[in-house]
Amino acid sequence: MRGSRRSRGVWVFVFLLLTLAVVYGAFGYLYVVFERRLDEELGARLMAVATASAAAVNGPVWTGIRTGDPAVVGTARRELREILDANDLADIFLFDAAETTVLDLRGAYPEGEPNPALGFDVVAATEALAGLPSYTRLYESQGVVLKSGYAPVFDDTSAVIGGVGVEASAAFFSVLETVRGALLGAAGVVSLGMVLLGAGFVRIQQREGRLEARLRRAETLASMGQMTAMLAHEIRNPLGIIRGAAETLAERYDLADDEVYRFIPEEVDRLHQTLGAYLEFSRVDRPREVVDLGEAVRRTAGLAGPELERYGIAVTVDVAEEALPVRGSAPMVQQALLNLVLNARDAMPEGGALTLGAARRGGRIEVVVRDTGVGMTEAVAARALTPFFTDKEKGSGLGLAVVGRVVEECGGRIAIDSGPGRGTTVTLAFPRAAEGEAG
């Protein structure tokens, strides 16, 4: 089932990547198409403006400009200026067949000298001097978008005597920049949406994993409930009979001090305890109330103190003075803490140190049980909360399983940090019950 979730996660990740690739590809295609159409529309407009400018300086006007007639030059400049302003152009310039600047409204190209703009716009300028209006493609130079239109100037015999160049201003390209920004913004929104979608899917996967784990646990508990009901009926009465018969035999034959006899009541009692643990673990109707975890930790230390002392285990209790309220079953919370302490005892057969701590951490309450025992391997720690799993010779496999069940019922989480030879630290994190919350 976990492999299936991982496989779905991989496919969803691939789908998101492919979707992003398609979206960015579509946006890129739209931008290219729009840029091409804009290039054609602007080119047609610039050619029309260049043709209108050329008409204003054809024939005698061109001759007057070349001869330097002040009246003609002044009139030509005014007319060209009106065209420039009306069409929001950057510049209008005239050039002859030798590509020398004849007149330049902006003054960027010295008159009587070769025009450097024609060196960049060779094809369009050549076509204009051949008698055909033309325009350049959109191109960028030093981060600036450029585009120019060209048209031929004719004399009275319709022979080409020069050309007009018109340069587009930044306003011509504002739409292009707007579209580019809009597409980039849309791509950013889509990317953010995909990231949020991916994050949402991860959370759904995690929630699904937790629900599947709870479902498996519920199925286990249901099976245990059926099994323990049968065990209670089939085993408890015979166990009582066996223990009573053993005590009768002990009295009749004076076996109280016999080592072999003592195994009988001890093993009967152990079976009773195991059966009781099964019955308690399978219960699902335990009442919930507000439990002070700090007090529960102190009580656990007091209950287990003599037993731990007998094992040579030094106990340190570090519990916050404030109330540490959580919601749960008080007896089971106590049992869970006692199970952790007894597990720590079993991990330190030669003695050691045990630390019990409880404190508030933001909106949660944490209980930490740390021992200096033999520790667990990574494989054992990973299965430690699994019901019936144990690496002890006489363990029932329910000690830590009960702890995990109690913590889950309280809405908390459990973390185990252990390693061979470095002891074990179990951290229980519970949501803090609201002030004054009733059970």
N, C-alpha and C positions, 0 to 999 in steps of 0.2 A: 504493500500500500504506500509506503514511504517512497519506494522507487517510482511508483506511478505518479505521485505528486511531483517528484523531481523531474520526471519526464515532461509533465504538463508545464512545469515552470520553464524548462528549456524551450519548449515549443512556443510558449507565450513570449519569451524573451526574443526569440527569432522573429516572431510575428511583429513585435513592436519595432525591431530594427528594420524589417522589410517595409513596414508602414511608414516609418520615418524616411527611409530611402525613397519610397514612392512619392511622399509628400514633398520632400525637398526637390526631387526630380521634376515634379509637376510645377512647383513654384519656379524652378530654374527655366523650364520650358516656357511658362507664361511670360517670364521676364524677357527671354530672348525674342519671343514672338512680338511682344509689345514694343521692345526696343527696335525691332526691324520695321514694324509698321510706323512707329514714331519717326524713324530715320527717313522712311519714304515720304511721309507727310511733310516733315520739316524740309526735306530736300526739294519737294515740289514747290513749297512756299518760298524758299530761298531763291530758287530758279526764277520764279515769277517776279520777286522783288528785284533780282539782278537784271532781268529783262526790262522791267519798268525803269530802272536806273539807267540802263544802256540807252533806252529810247529818249531819255532826257538829255543825253550828250551826243547823240548821233550827228553825223554830217558836219554842218558849219560850227556847231557848238564845240565839237571835238577840236576843229581847226583853231577856234578862238582860244581854247584852253592851251593848246600846244604853243600858240604864239604868245601866250601870256596876256591876252586882252583882259584888263581888269574888270570891265563890265561883264564880259562873258563868264569869266572865272567866278565872279561874285554871284551872278545869277545861278550858275551851275552848282555852286556850293549850297546856296539856299535851297534849291530844289532837292538836291541830294540829302541835305540835312532834314528836310521835311519827310522824305521817304524813310530815312534812318529812324527818326523819332516816332513816326507813325507805325513802324513795324518793330520797334524796340530792338534795333540791331546794335552790335558793338562797333562796327566800322563799315565804311564803303570806300573803296579805292579804285582808281583807274590805272591801267597799265597798257603799254603799247606792245607791238609784235615782238620787240626785243626783250620783253618782260621787265621793262624799266617803269618805275612808278611815275605816273603823270600827275596824279592828284590823290591826296589821302585826307579824309575828313578828320581822322583821329590824330594824325601827325606822327603815327608810329613808324611809317615807312617814308624815309626822306625822298622827296621828289627829285627826279633825274637820276636816281640810283637804282640798281637792280632790286626787285622786290623779293625779300626773303620768304614771304608767305607762299610764293609760287613754287619754291623749292620743296615745300611740304605737300602742296596740292598740284603736283605735276600733271596728273591725268586730267583733272577737271579744268585746269587752266589751258592745257593743250587743246582740249575739245572746244573750249570757248573761242580760242584763236582760230580754230578750224570752222567756226560758224555755228556751233551747237551749244545751247545752254547745258550746264552740267552742275553737279554738286558733289561734295566729298561725303564719304561715309562718316558716321560718328566715330570719333577716336579721342583718346585721352592723352594729354601731355602734361606731365608734372601734376597729376591729380585733377586737371581741368578738362572737361568735356568740350570738344571743338567740332565745328561744322561750318562749311562755307558754301556759297552758291556763286556760279560764274555765268556770264552771258557775253556774247560778242557785241562790239560796237562797229557799226557800218558807216561808210561814207555815202555820198550821193549816188554812187554807182552800185551800191549794195555789196561793196567789197569790205572785207574785215580789216579794220585799221587798228583794233585794240580790243580791250576787254574790261569788264567791270567785275570786281569781286566784292561780295557782301559777307560779313562775318556775323554769325549768330551770337547773341548775348547769352548770359547765364539764364535769363528768363525763359529762353527757348527750352532749356533742359530741366526746368523746375518740376515739370510733370514726371519726367523720367526719374528724378531723385525721389519724388513723392511715392511713385509706384515701387521703386526699389525699397524704400523704407517700409512701405506697407507690406510688401512681400516678406521682408526680413522679420517684421513684427509678427506677421501671421505665422511664419515658420517658428519663431520663438514661442508663440502661444501654443502651437501644435506640439513642439518639443516639451514644453512644460506640462501640457496635458498628457503626453505619453509617459513622462516621468511619474506624474501623479497616478496615472492608470497602472503603471508598473508597481508603484509603491502600494497601491490599493490591492493589487493582485497578490503581492507578497504577504500583506496583512491577512487577506482572505485565506491564503495557503496556510499561514501560521494558525489562524483560527480554526481552519478545517482540521489541521493536525491535532490541535488540542481537543476538538470535538471527537475526532476519531479515537484519541487516547481515552477520553472519558467514556465513549461508547464501548470500547474494549474492556475498560474497567467495570462498566455496568454489567456487561455480559458475564465477566468473571464473577462479579458479586452475585448475579442471579444464579449462576451455576453453583456457587458456594452456598447460597441460601438453600437450594434444594439438597445439596450434599450434606450440609450441617444438620438440617432437619432430620434427615435419615440417620446420621451419626448419633444425634442426641437420643433418638429412640432406640437404636440398635446397640449402642456402646455404653451409654451411661449406666443403665441398670446392671448389665453384666460386670462392669467395672466395680460398682458398689458391692456386688455379690463376691467378686474375687477378693476385694480388700477385706470384707468382713470375714470371709472364710480364712484368709491368711492370718488375721488377728486371732481368730479362734484357735487355729493350729499353733500359733506362737504361745498362747496361754496354756494350751494342753501339753505341749512338748517343750516348754521353756525355751523358745527360739528367739526371744526378743533381742539377744545380743549376737545372734548368728548372722554373719556377714552376707551369706547367700539369701537368707530370709529377707533382710532389709531391702534387697533389690525389688521385692514384690510391691510393698506399699509405695516405695519411691517412684517406681515406674508407673504404677497406677495413678499416683498424684500427678506425674508429668503428663500422662495421657489426658487426665481431667483438665489440666491447664491448657493443653493444646486444643482440646475440644472447645473449651471456653473462649480461647482466642479466636477460633474459627467462627463461633457463634457471634461474638462481639464485632468482628471485622465485617461480617456480612449484614449487619443491621443498617438500615437506611432511614430510620425514623427517629433518630436521636434528637431530643429537644435542644434548641439553641438559646444561649443566654450570653450576657456580658461577662467575660472572664478577665481578671487582672493577671496578665502574663507574668508581671514581676512577682506577685505573690505566689503564683504557681511554680515559678523557678525556685524561689526560696523554700517552698514546701517540699519540692522534689529533692533539693539538696539535704533538707532535714531528714526526709524519709530514707534516703539512700546513704546517709552519712556513716552509720555504723558498718554497713556492708562494704563501703569503699575503704573505710579505715582498716577493716580486716584484710583487705587486699593490698594494703600499703599505698593507697592512692591519695595524694594530697589534693584537696578541693579548694578552688578559689571561686567565690561568688561575687559577680560585679553586676548589680542590678540598679537601674536608675531609681531615684527616690519617688519620682512622680508616678501616678497611676498609668498603667499600660493596658488599656482596655481593648479586647477583641471580642468578636462574636463567635461562639462555638459551644460545644458540649463540654462543660467543666470537667467531668470525669475522664473524658477521652483526651482532652488537652493534657490533663495530669498524667494519663497513661502514656501518651506520646512522649512527653518529657522524660518519664521514668524509663521508657524503652531506650531512649538515646543514652541515658546515663548507664543503664545496664549493658548496652552494647559497648560503651566506652570501657566499662569494667572488664568485659570479656576480652577486649583488645589489649589490656594491660595486666596480664596474669602475674607479671613480676613486679607490679607496682608502677607508679608514674604520677602524672599531674593531670588534673581535669579542671577546666575552666568553664563556668556557666555564666553567661552574660545576657542581659536584656536591656534594651534602650529604644528610644524613639528615634527614627530616621525619617525626617520629613513627615509625610502623611502615613508612614508605615511603622510597624513595630517589629524589631528584629530580635531573635533569640539565637545565640551562638553557643554551641557545645563543642569544645575543642579538647582533644586528648593527645597524649604523647605515645599512643600505642603502636601496634605493628603496622597499622594502615592497610589499605586495600589496593589491589591492582586496578588499573583503569577499567578492565573488563568487569571485575566484580563491582566496582563503584557504579558502572553504567547500569547494572541490573539490580542494584541494592534495594530499590523500591518495588521490585516486581514481587507480587504475592507468591509465596511458596519457594522462592529462590533463597538458598542459603549455602554458605561455604563452611558452616559449623557442623560438627559431627552429630549433635543432638538438637540442632535448631529447627524451628518450625517454618522459618521463612516468612514470618509475619511481623517481626519486630519493627523493621523500618517500613514495611508496607503499611502498618497501622499508622506510623508517623506521617507517611505521605498522604494517607486517606484523611487523617484529621486535619492536616494543613490545607488540603484541597477543600474540605467541607467549610473551613473558615475563610475560603477565598484567598489563601496565601500561596506561597511558593517555597520550595525547598531546594537547597543547593548543597552538594557534597564535594568537598575538596580533600582528596586523600592520595596517599602514595605509600608504597612499601617502605617501612622504616622511618617515615616522617609524620606518622599520626594521621588523624582525621579531624576535619572541621566541618560541622553540619550547621548551616545557617537557615533559619526559618524566618520568612518575611510575611507578616500578616497585615491586612488593611486595618487601620485604627478605627475602632468603633467611635461613633459620634458621642460628644459629651451628653450625659444624661440619657443615653439610649437605653431603652428597656429591653429585657430579654423576651 
